[in-house]
Amino acid sequence: MNTSHQEARGPLDIEGLKAQVERPSRAVVTAGMPYANGPLHLGHLAGAQIPADVYARWLRMLIGAENVLYVCGTDDHGSTSELAAMQAGKTIQEFIGSIREKQRDTLQRYSIAMDIYTGTSHPDCFPIHKETAQDFLRRLDKNGMLNKKVSRQWFDTKLDRFLQDRFVRGQCPNPKCDNKDAYSDECDRCGAHYDPTELQNPRSALSDATPELRDTLHWWLDMWRVSEQLRIWVQGKEKKWRKAVFTEVIETVLPSLRFDNTFEAQYKEIKATLPKHKSKYAAGKKVALTFENKQDLATGQAELNRNKIPSELIDGWAHRSITRDVTWGIPLPPEMGAETKGKTLYVWPDSLIAPISFSKVALKAKGKDPELYKEFWRDPKARVYQFLGQDNVFFYTIMQGALWLGTQDNPERLPKEGDYQLTEIFSVYHLMIDGEKMSKSRGNFYSGDQLLDEKGFHPDQVRYFLALLSLPEKSSNFDFETFKDRNRFLAGPMNAAFEKPIAAAHSKFDGKVPDGQLMEKVQQETTQIIKRYLRSMERAEYSTLLFAIENYARQINSLFTQFKPHDDRQPEDSRRDALFSCFYVLKNIMIMLYPFVPDTMNKVRESLRLSPDAFTIEELGRPIPAGHAIGEKQQFFPAAE
């Protein structure tokens, strides 16, 4: 074996791979904001906080911690928090403050390393958030992105107040659903979205009154105006976003119209004369046509009209009310008119804007100028990565995109330097518990603290298992037996891969890395796993990656089986090469697993007597030098049942 040639070739291959990775100048990571109405549960951890923490740690290893902000906080202005506070008999701030502290403690227990965990109503955030949100509203209003519209909303005559969406319950209007406790605008059982006027047998959640519908004026966001820019942006993400995200968003923003199916025969006669489009049957005995752009849509609709086929735009998605008649929230700027009195920003745009405010708060807490947020949010070389549930994709792509575009001097173009940059999205499906959707009534609801306090698991065990689940592709199951099997693997073969080289170094090589050569097969396997690691981490695709890292770790056990570096009856050169290669593999595993199980990998680092600076992408594929002193073994992954 020509080791000198391999040493020259191998590291060069790995260095080349590392050089190819996209490295943003700055990065913001944020996750779906929990309501301040209860503890963080497994769904929060699996679907948002842990995947985001893994990604933030990866970015810190890639571009340096000083260039990364991982920010989040509680979504305070939602009706869920207000209702929960009322039921608890506490003021909203008192209730939210205690919940937020408990959530922050849970995050810390799971080593979720945020730069800030605040809340939209928290004293350190609210003034900044109010200023940021009102700046958005002023710019949107100035740019003609807001329309006033009178709608009918539920009003509690007993309490003399309008009722937010979650303050009204009733029978779901979906005839296939029997939920009698649906919200006024959506059903959390069947997933249906509908107009509040469609809710059947409504009742106030705040009193025993039957609410009545009353006229009220609100501001509506005109997303149709920027739908072409949204389409162009989304089409550029076809290879980057997860398939489910891309499909949902592009099918929404592609310009479409519909007409009664009674005109289908006439349509077929002129179909070939229309611009390129796709047709399908739609609800309500309609035919829907989807065009490639708005110009083609206009041409197609004009041709239909000429042939006496009346049609209508499918643009309901593009017009959403963004204000509410409540006092608990961000007030509208008074200069928008006298009609703003008593109106506040709807919780969805409130929560979409919030991470910008959180970033300012985080910078201020670090002793930096909050205006540095522009380097993270307004620079085309920077990136913002958002982790959320699949059912929130519309808001974090289309509504947020329209808000961002609407603040520009010209909304009808894509962002330039100095504008808010459109973001990257990672979504996941629901977490199931033992095959069922998590539910308190079923008794399979687990908070993050319960797994640690009542079940006795270590946070890294939970982090590792949640990262293994295929939530980006489908709803996945937290099965306790499978979880325990994985813990046995970590406590067994994985721990053995960590312990054997350390033990052999102390028993046979004076506690040092021996003077050996890197084995060719190890170098080849390392090049392949690093290539896969860099690609998978960039895409936040963790599940199959972790199984691949496990296979890579098995090399250590194989090298011990074949070359027996702990047995001085074997040839010394091969023993030295094998143990040198084992430490090479071990260092790479330590770096690659650090974002997933940081506490355990810190123990490995301490035992290897490496600096915390070793947790960087640059150190992948670089061996621990011969003669380096190794520390003692520790308890790495905890013993399993």
C-alpha positions in Angstrom: 0.0 0.0 0.0 1.4 3.4 -1.0 0.4 5.3 2.2 2.2 8.4 1.2 0.2 8.7 -2.0 -3.0 7.9 -0.1 -2.3 10.6 2.5 -1.7 13.1 -0.2 -4.8 12.1 -2.2 -7.3 11.4 0.6 -7.2 14.7 2.6 -7.2 16.6 -0.7 -10.4 14.9 -1.7 -12.0 15.8 1.7 -10.7 19.3 1.7 -12.2 19.7 -1.8 -15.6 18.5 -0.5 -15.5 20.9 2.4 -14.6 23.8 0.0 -17.7 23.1 -2.1 -20.3 23.6 0.7 -22.4 26.8 0.5 -21.3 29.1 3.3 -23.7 32.0 4.0 -22.1 35.2 5.4 -24.6 35.1 8.2 -27.5 32.8 9.2 -30.6 32.9 11.3 -32.3 29.7 12.4 -35.8 29.9 13.9 -38.4 27.3 14.7 -42.2 27.2 15.0 -43.1 29.4 18.0 -45.0 27.5 20.8 -48.0 29.1 22.3 -47.5 30.2 25.9 -50.4 28.0 27.1 -48.6 24.9 28.3 -45.4 22.8 28.5 -43.2 21.9 25.5 -44.3 18.5 24.4 -42.6 15.9 22.2 -44.2 17.3 19.1 -42.6 20.7 19.7 -39.2 19.0 20.2 -39.4 16.6 17.3 -40.9 19.0 14.7 -39.3 22.2 15.4 -36.8 22.8 18.3 -34.4 19.8 18.0 -34.1 19.8 14.2 -33.5 23.6 14.3 -30.9 23.2 17.1 -29.1 20.5 15.1 -29.0 22.9 12.1 -27.9 25.8 14.1 -25.0 23.8 15.6 -24.1 22.6 12.0 -24.0 26.2 10.8 -21.9 27.3 13.8 -19.4 24.5 12.8 -19.6 25.8 9.2 -19.4 29.6 9.5 -18.6 30.3 13.1 -20.9 30.9 16.1 -20.5 34.7 15.8 -22.3 34.5 12.4 -25.3 32.5 13.5 -28.4 33.5 15.4 -30.8 30.8 16.7 -33.8 32.7 18.0 -37.3 31.7 19.1 -39.9 32.6 21.7 -43.5 32.2 22.7 -46.3 33.2 20.4 -48.0 35.4 23.1 -50.7 37.2 21.2 -52.7 34.2 20.1 -56.1 33.6 21.6 -54.9 30.3 23.1 -52.7 32.1 25.6 -55.5 34.6 26.5 -58.0 31.8 27.0 -55.6 29.6 29.0 -54.8 32.6 31.3 -58.6 33.2 31.9 -59.1 29.6 32.7 -56.2 29.7 35.1 -57.6 32.8 36.8 -54.4 34.8 36.2 -53.4 37.9 34.3 -52.2 37.2 30.8 -48.6 38.4 31.5 -48.4 36.5 34.8 -49.6 33.3 33.1 -47.5 33.7 30.0 -44.4 34.6 32.0 -44.5 31.4 34.1 -45.2 29.2 31.1 -42.3 30.8 29.1 -39.8 30.2 32.0 -40.9 26.5 32.2 -40.5 26.2 28.4 -37.0 27.8 28.6 -36.0 25.4 31.3 -37.1 22.4 29.2 -35.1 23.7 26.2 -32.0 24.1 28.3 -32.4 20.5 29.7 -32.3 19.3 26.1 -29.2 21.4 25.3 -31.1 23.4 22.8 -28.7 26.3 22.5 -30.7 29.4 21.5 -29.2 32.8 21.4 -32.5 34.1 22.8 -35.8 32.5 24.0 -38.1 35.4 24.6 -41.7 36.2 23.6 -43.7 38.7 21.6 -45.1 40.3 24.8 -42.0 39.9 26.9 -40.8 43.3 28.3 -37.4 42.9 26.6 -39.1 42.3 23.3 -42.4 44.0 23.1 -41.2 47.6 22.4 -38.8 46.3 19.7 -41.4 44.0 18.3 -44.1 46.7 18.3 -41.7 49.1 16.4 -40.8 46.4 13.9 -44.4 45.2 13.2 -45.7 48.7 12.9 -42.9 49.5 10.4 -44.2 46.6 8.3 -47.8 47.9 8.5 -46.8 51.4 7.5 -44.8 50.2 4.5 -47.5 47.7 3.5 -50.1 50.5 3.7 -48.0 53.0 1.8 -47.4 50.4 -1.0 -51.1 49.7 -1.4 -50.7 46.1 -0.1 -53.5 46.5 2.4 -57.2 46.8 1.6 -60.0 47.7 4.0 -62.9 45.3 4.0 -66.0 44.9 6.1 -66.6 41.3 7.2 -69.0 39.6 9.6 -67.4 38.2 12.8 -68.8 36.6 15.9 -69.7 39.0 18.8 -70.3 38.0 22.4 -73.3 40.2 23.5 -72.9 39.2 27.1 -69.2 40.4 27.3 -69.7 43.1 24.6 -66.7 42.1 22.6 -65.7 40.5 19.3 -64.4 37.0 19.6 -61.2 35.8 18.1 -61.1 32.6 16.1 -60.4 30.3 19.1 -63.0 32.0 21.3 -65.8 30.5 19.3 -66.5 26.8 19.2 -69.1 24.9 17.3 -70.0 22.1 14.9 -67.5 21.6 12.0 -69.2 22.5 8.7 -67.5 19.5 7.0 -70.3 17.0 6.5 -67.9 14.2 6.9 -66.7 15.4 10.3 -68.6 15.1 13.6 -66.4 17.5 15.7 -68.7 19.6 17.8 -65.8 21.5 19.4 -64.2 23.0 16.2 -62.7 26.5 16.1 -64.5 29.2 14.3 -62.1 29.1 11.3 -60.6 25.7 11.3 -61.2 22.2 12.6 -58.2 20.5 14.3 -59.8 17.1 13.8 -60.3 17.0 10.1 -58.1 19.9 9.1 -60.9 21.8 7.3 -60.5 25.6 6.9 -63.7 27.7 6.4 -65.2 31.1 6.9 -66.4 31.8 10.4 -69.9 32.2 9.1 -70.0 28.6 8.1 -69.5 27.3 11.7 -72.7 25.5 12.9 -74.2 25.9 16.4 -71.6 28.5 17.6 -71.0 29.2 21.2 -68.7 31.6 23.0 -65.7 30.0 24.8 -65.6 33.0 27.2 -69.3 32.9 28.3 -72.4 30.8 27.9 -73.7 33.2 25.3 -74.6 32.3 21.7 -72.6 34.7 19.7 -74.0 36.7 16.8 -72.5 37.9 13.6 -71.7 41.6 13.3 -70.1 43.8 10.7 -66.5 44.9 11.4 -63.8 46.7 9.4 -60.4 45.1 8.9 -57.3 45.4 6.9 -56.6 42.6 4.4 -53.3 41.7 2.9 -53.3 41.6 -0.9 -51.0 38.7 -1.8 -52.4 38.5 -5.3 -50.5 41.7 -6.2 -47.1 39.9 -5.6 -48.2 36.4 -6.7 -45.9 36.5 -9.8 -42.9 37.3 -7.6 -43.9 34.6 -5.2 -44.2 32.1 -8.1 -40.8 33.0 -9.5 -39.2 32.6 -6.0 -40.9 29.3 -5.3 -40.0 27.8 -8.7 -36.4 28.5 -7.9 -36.7 26.3 -4.8 -37.8 23.1 -6.6 -34.5 21.3 -6.0 -33.9 22.8 -2.5 -37.2 22.6 -0.6 -38.7 19.3 0.5 -41.1 18.0 -2.1 -44.2 18.4 0.0 -43.4 22.0 0.8 -42.6 22.8 -2.9 -45.7 21.1 -4.2 -48.1 22.7 -1.8 -46.8 26.2 -2.4 -46.4 26.1 -6.1 -49.9 24.6 -6.6 -51.2 27.6 -4.5 -49.3 30.4 -6.3 -49.6 29.3 -9.9 -52.4 31.5 -11.4 -55.6 29.6 -11.8 -59.3 30.2 -12.7 -62.4 28.0 -12.8 -65.7 27.8 -14.6 -68.8 25.6 -14.3 -68.5 22.2 -15.8 -71.6 22.9 -18.0 -69.1 24.8 -20.2 -66.7 21.9 -20.5 -67.7 21.0 -24.1 -67.1 24.6 -25.3 -63.8 24.7 -23.4 -62.6 21.6 -25.2 -63.3 23.2 -28.5 -61.0 26.1 -27.8 -58.5 24.4 -25.5 -55.7 24.3 -28.1 -56.0 28.1 -28.6 -55.4 28.9 -25.0 -51.9 29.5 -23.5 -50.2 26.4 -22.1 -52.1 25.2 -19.0 -53.3 22.2 -17.0 -57.0 21.4 -16.3 -58.7 19.4 -13.6 -62.0 19.0 -12.0 -62.6 21.1 -8.9 -65.1 21.1 -6.1 -68.6 22.5 -6.8 -68.9 21.0 -10.2 -66.2 23.2 -11.6 -63.3 22.9 -14.0 -60.0 24.6 -12.9 -57.3 25.8 -15.3 -53.8 26.5 -14.1 -51.5 28.7 -16.2 -47.7 29.2 -16.1 -47.9 32.9 -15.3 -50.4 35.8 -14.8 -50.0 37.1 -18.4 -51.0 33.7 -19.7 -53.9 33.6 -17.2 -55.1 37.0 -18.5 -54.9 35.9 -22.1 -56.7 32.6 -21.3 -59.5 34.3 -19.4 -60.0 36.8 -22.2 -60.3 34.0 -24.7 -62.8 32.2 -22.5 -64.9 35.4 -22.2 -64.8 35.8 -26.0 -66.3 32.3 -26.2 -68.9 33.1 -23.6 -67.4 30.9 -20.9 -67.7 32.9 -17.7 -64.8 32.2 -15.3 -63.5 33.5 -11.9 -60.0 33.7 -10.5 -59.0 31.1 -7.9 -57.5 33.8 -5.6 -59.2 33.2 -2.2 -55.8 32.2 -0.8 -54.4 35.7 -1.7 -56.7 37.8 0.4 -56.4 37.4 4.2 -57.4 39.7 7.0 -54.4 40.7 9.1 -56.1 42.6 11.9 -58.4 41.7 14.8 -60.8 43.5 17.2 -58.9 42.7 20.4 -56.7 44.8 22.7 -54.2 42.0 23.4 -51.7 42.4 20.6 -49.7 44.8 18.5 -51.8 48.0 18.0 -52.0 49.4 14.5 -50.1 52.6 13.9 -52.5 55.5 14.6 -51.4 57.3 11.5 -53.2 54.6 9.4 -56.4 56.4 10.4 -59.1 56.8 13.1 -60.5 53.4 12.2 -57.4 51.7 13.6 -58.6 52.3 17.2 -59.1 49.0 19.1 -57.6 47.0 16.2 -54.5 44.9 16.6 -52.3 42.8 14.3 -53.5 39.3 13.7 -51.4 36.7 15.4 -50.2 35.0 12.2 -48.4 38.1 10.7 -47.4 39.0 14.2 -45.6 35.6 14.6 -44.0 35.8 11.1 -42.4 39.1 11.9 -41.4 38.1 15.4 -38.1 36.4 14.6 -36.8 39.7 13.2 -37.6 41.3 16.5 -36.1 38.3 18.4 -32.9 38.8 16.4 -32.7 42.4 17.5 -33.3 41.3 21.1 -30.6 38.7 20.8 -28.0 41.1 19.4 -28.8 43.6 22.1 -28.4 40.9 24.8 -24.9 40.2 23.4 -24.0 43.9 23.8 -24.2 44.5 20.0 -26.1 47.1 18.0 -29.6 45.7 17.3 -29.3 47.3 13.8 -26.8 44.6 12.9 -29.9 42.4 12.3 -29.8 43.8 8.7 -26.7 41.7 8.1 -28.7 38.6 8.9 -32.1 39.5 7.3 -31.4 42.0 4.5 -28.1 40.7 2.9 -28.5 38.4 -0.1 -25.4 36.5 1.0 -27.0 35.7 4.4 -29.7 33.0 4.9 -32.7 32.5 7.2 -33.8 28.9 7.9 -37.2 28.2 9.4 -38.3 24.9 10.9 -42.0 24.3 11.2 -44.9 21.9 10.9 -46.3 21.0 7.5 -49.7 22.6 8.3 -48.0 26.0 8.7 -46.3 26.1 5.3 -48.7 28.5 3.7 -48.0 31.2 6.4 -44.2 30.8 6.4 -43.9 30.9 2.6 -46.8 32.7 0.9 -48.0 35.1 3.6 -44.5 35.8 4.9 -43.2 36.2 1.4 -45.9 38.7 0.6 -45.2 40.6 3.8 -41.5 40.8 2.9 -42.1 41.9 -0.7 -44.7 44.4 0.5 -42.1 46.4 2.5 -39.9 47.1 -0.5 -39.9 50.4 -2.4 -41.3 48.4 -5.2 -43.2 45.2 -4.1 -43.5 43.9 -7.7 -39.9 42.7 -7.9 -37.7 40.2 -6.1 -35.6 41.5 -3.2 -32.4 43.4 -3.7 -29.6 44.0 -1.2 -31.1 46.0 1.7 -34.5 44.4 1.4 -35.8 41.6 3.6 -34.5 38.4 1.9 -37.0 35.5 1.3 -36.4 32.5 3.5 -35.6 28.8 3.4 -38.2 26.4 4.8 -37.9 23.0 6.4 -41.2 21.4 7.4 -42.1 18.1 9.1 -45.2 16.0 9.5 -46.9 15.0 12.7 -45.3 12.9 15.4 -47.3 9.9 16.4 -47.0 8.2 19.8 -47.2 4.4 19.8 -49.1 4.6 16.5 -51.6 7.3 17.5 -51.7 11.1 17.3 -50.5 12.6 20.6 -53.5 13.4 22.8 -54.0 14.2 26.4 -57.4 12.4 26.4 -55.8 9.2 25.1 -53.1 9.4 27.7 -50.3 9.3 25.2 -49.3 13.0 25.6 -45.8 13.5 26.8 -44.1 16.7 27.7 -40.3 17.0 27.2 -39.8 17.0 31.0 -41.9 13.8 31.5 -39.5 11.8 29.4 -36.6 12.9 31.6 -38.3 13.0 35.0 -40.8 10.2 34.8 -39.3 7.9 32.2 -35.7 8.5 33.2 -34.2 9.0 29.8 -31.2 11.1 29.0 -31.8 14.2 26.8 -29.3 12.9 24.2 -31.1 9.6 23.9 -34.3 11.5 23.0 -32.5 14.0 20.7 -30.9 11.1 18.8 -34.1 9.1 18.4 -36.2 12.1 17.3 -33.6 13.0 14.7 -33.8 9.4 13.4 -37.5 9.7 12.7 -38.6 10.4 9.1 -40.8 13.4 9.9 -39.6 15.4 6.9 -41.2 12.7 4.6 -44.2 11.5 6.5 -45.9 11.3 9.9 -43.6 9.1 12.1 -44.0 7.1 15.2 -42.3 7.5 18.6 -42.5 3.8 19.6 -41.1 3.2 23.0 -39.8 -0.3 22.2 -38.0 0.9 19.2 -36.6 3.8 21.2 -35.3 1.4 23.8 -33.7 -0.7 21.1 -31.8 2.3 19.8 -30.7 3.2 23.3 -29.3 -0.3 23.7 -27.4 0.2 20.4 -25.9 3.5 21.6 -25.0 2.0 25.0 -23.5 -1.1 23.3 -21.8 -1.0 19.9 -21.6 2.8 19.7 -20.1 3.2 23.2 -17.7 0.3 22.3 -16.5 2.3 19.3 -15.6 5.2 21.6 -14.1 3.1 24.5 -12.0 0.6 22.7 -9.4 3.0 21.1 -9.1 4.9 24.4 -8.6 1.8 26.4 -6.0 0.4 23.9 -4.1 3.6 23.9 -3.7 3.5 27.7 -3.0 -0.2 28.0 -0.5 -0.6 25.1 0.7 2.8 23.9 1.4 4.9 27.0 -1.9 6.7 26.7 -1.1 8.3 23.4 -2.1 8.1 19.8 0.5 5.8 18.2 2.7 6.8 15.3 0.8 5.0 12.5 -0.4 5.4 9.0 -4.0 6.0 7.9 -5.4 2.8 6.3 -6.6 3.2 2.8 -10.0 1.6 3.3 -10.6 3.9 6.3 -9.7 6.9 4.2 -12.0 5.8 1.4 -14.9 5.3 3.8 -14.2 8.6 5.5 -14.3 10.5 2.2 -17.7 8.9 1.4 -19.3 9.6 4.8 -18.0 13.2 4.8 -19.5 13.7 1.4 -22.8 12.4 2.5 -22.6 14.3 5.8 -22.1 17.7 4.1 -24.9 17.1 1.6 -27.4 15.8 4.2 -26.7 18.4 6.8 -27.1 21.2 4.3 -30.6 19.8 3.5 -31.4 19.0 7.1 -32.0 15.3 6.2 -30.9 13.6 9.3 -32.6 10.2 9.4 -30.6 8.1 6.9 -27.5 10.1 7.7 -27.4 8.9 11.3 -27.7 5.2 10.1 -24.8 5.9 7.8 -22.7 7.3 10.6 -23.5 4.3 12.7 -22.1 2.1 9.9 -19.0 4.2 9.7 -18.5 3.8 13.5 -18.6 0.0 13.0 -15.2 0.3 11.3 -13.6 0.8 14.7 -15.0 -2.6 16.0 -13.9 -4.2 12.7 -10.4 -2.8 13.0 -10.1 -4.2 16.5 -11.4 -7.6 15.3 -9.0 -7.7 12.4 -5.8 -6.1 13.7 -6.2 -6.3 17.6 -4.4 -3.1 18.5 -5.0 -4.1 22.2 -3.1 -7.4 21.8 0.7 -7.0 21.7 1.0 -10.6 20.3 0.0 -9.2 16.9 2.3 -7.3 14.5 3.1 -3.9 15.9 3.0 -1.9 12.6 -0.5 -3.1 11.8 -1.6 -2.5 15.4 -0.3 1.1 15.3 -1.9 1.8 11.9 -5.2 0.3 13.1 -5.3 2.3 16.3 -4.2 5.5 14.5 -7.0 4.9 12.1 -9.5 4.2 14.9 -8.7 7.6 16.5 -9.1 9.2 13.1 -12.6 7.7 12.7 -13.5 8.5 16.3 -12.7 12.2 15.8 -14.8 12.3 12.7 -17.7 10.7 14.5 -17.4 13.1 17.4 -17.6 16.1 15.1 -20.4 14.7 12.9 -22.6 13.6 15.9 -22.0 16.8 17.9 -25.0 18.7 16.5 -27.3 15.7 17.4 -25.9 14.7 20.9 -23.8 17.6 22.1 -23.4 16.6 25.7 -22.2 13.1 24.9 -19.8 14.3 22.2 -18.4 16.8 24.6 -17.5 13.9 26.9 -15.8 12.2 23.9 -13.9 15.4 23.2 -12.8 15.7 26.8 -11.6 12.1 26.8 -9.7 12.7 23.5 -8.3 15.9 25.1 -9.2 18.0 22.2 -10.1 21.7 22.2 -13.7 22.8 21.8 -12.4 24.3 18.6 -12.4 20.8 17.2 -16.1 21.1 16.7 -15.8 22.7 13.2 -16.2 21.4 9.7 -12.6 22.3 9.0 -11.5 19.5 11.4 -13.3 16.8 9.6 -10.9 14.4 7.9 -7.9 15.7 9.9 -6.3 13.0 12.1 -5.3 13.4 15.7 -1.5 13.7 15.5 0.7 10.9 16.7 1.9 11.3 20.2 -1.2 13.2 21.3 -2.1 12.3 24.9 -5.5 10.7 25.4 -7.6 11.2 28.6 -9.6 8.6 30.4 -12.8 6.9 29.3 -16.1 8.3 30.6 -19.7 7.2 30.7 -20.7 8.2 27.2 -24.2 7.1 26.2 -26.0 6.0 29.3 -26.7 2.4 30.0 -30.0 1.2 28.6 -32.7 -1.0 30.0 
